[in-house]
Amino acid sequence: MAFKSRKGLLIFGVLVAVLLLIWVGLGLGEEQEEEAVSVGAVAPNFILEDLSGERVELKEVYRKHQLTLVNFWATWCPPCKREIPDLVAFYRKYQGEGVEILAVNAWEDSSLEQLQTFVASAEMEFPVLLDGEGETVKKYNIRAIPTTLFIDQSGRIKEIFMGALTSNQLETRLQKYLAE
C-alpha cells in the first residue's frame, strides 16, 4: 500500500508541475501580445510626459494626424543635433497639414532645466517627451539614435529610419506617405 501512495503522490506532483509550466507559459504569452515593432505593424502605444509635465499618448496623437513622426534623440548626439533644424523647418511648414512630430528624448543625462534650455535654443516647437526610464526605447527596440518612425493615422508604421534625416528625405517621405 505504501508503494501505491508514493506512486500516486509522484504522479500528482508531476501533473501539478506540468500544469504550472503551462500556466506560466500562457502568462508569458500574454505579456508579448503586442506586435513586434516593424514596418506594417501597429506602433506600440506609449504615454510619456512632455517638458511641462503633461502626459502625451501616442495613439491619441496619430489618430488626429495624417502622419506622425516619432523621433528618438538626445542632446549629446551629434547626428541628432544635425537633424534638428531640418525637423523644425519641416514641422513649421507642415504642422497645419496633418503632420506631427513627437521627439522622444532617450538616454539623456541632462537635467530637466538643461533640456528645456536646449529645446528652447534649438526652437523645437513640437512636443519633446521624456523617456527617463527608457521604457519606450526598450519597447521600440531602439539601438541607435536618431531613429525616426513614420506612423500613419491608423497607427501603422510606414518606415523606421535610422540616422539623421535631411529636409529632402523628409519631403520625399511626406509626399510618399500622404499619397498612399
Residue pairs with C-beta under 8 A, 6 or more apart in sequence:
34 44
35 41
35 42
35 44
37 43
37 44
37 139
37 140
37 141
37 149
37 157
37 160
38 157
38 160
39 157
39 158
39 159
39 160
40 156
40 157
41 156
41 157
42 154
42 155
42 156
42 157
43 58
43 62
43 70
43 149
43 151
43 155
43 156
43 157
44 58
44 139
44 140
45 57
45 58
45 59
46 57
46 58
46 135
46 136
46 139
47 55
47 56
47 57
47 58
48 55
48 56
48 104
48 129
48 130
48 131
48 136
49 55
49 56
49 129
49 130
50 56
50 127
50 128
50 129
50 130
51 112
51 115
51 116
51 119
51 128
51 130
56 102
56 127
56 129
58 68
58 70
58 102
58 151
59 155
61 68
61 100
61 102
62 68
62 100
62 151
62 152
62 153
62 154
62 155
63 153
63 155
64 100
65 98
65 99
65 100
65 153
66 97
66 98
66 99
66 152
66 153
66 178
67 98
67 99
67 100
67 150
67 151
67 152
67 153
67 158
67 174
67 177
67 178
68 99
68 100
68 101
68 102
68 150
68 151
68 152
69 87
69 99
69 100
69 101
69 102
69 148
69 149
69 150
69 151
70 102
70 104
70 140
70 148
70 149
70 151
71 87
71 101
71 102
71 103
71 104
71 146
71 147
71 148
72 104
72 106
72 137
72 140
72 142
72 145
72 146
72 147
72 148
73 80
73 83
73 84
73 103
73 104
73 105
73 106
73 145
73 146
74 80
74 105
74 106
74 107
74 108
74 145
75 81
75 105
75 108
75 110
75 114
75 115
75 118
76 108
76 109
76 110
77 145
77 146
79 145
79 146
79 163
79 164
80 145
80 146
80 164
81 122
82 164
83 146
83 164
83 165
83 166
84 122
84 124
85 122
86 165
86 166
86 167
86 170
87 101
87 103
87 124
87 126
87 165
87 170
88 122
88 123
88 124
88 125
88 126
89 167
90 99
90 101
90 167
90 170
90 171
90 174
91 99
91 101
91 125
91 126
92 125
94 174
95 125
95 126
98 178
99 174
100 126
100 127
101 126
101 127
102 126
102 127
102 129
103 124
103 126
103 127
103 128
103 129
104 129
104 131
104 136
104 137
105 115
105 128
105 129
105 130
105 131
106 131
106 134
106 136
106 137
106 142
106 145
107 134
107 137
107 145
108 115
108 130
108 132
110 118
112 130
115 128
115 130
119 128
129 136
131 137
140 147
140 149
143 162
144 162
144 163
146 162
146 163
146 164
146 165
147 160
147 161
147 162
147 163
148 160
148 161
148 165
149 157
149 159
149 160
149 161
150 157
150 158
150 159
150 160
150 161
150 173
150 177
151 157
151 158
152 158
152 177
152 180
158 173
158 177
158 180
159 173
159 177
161 169
161 173
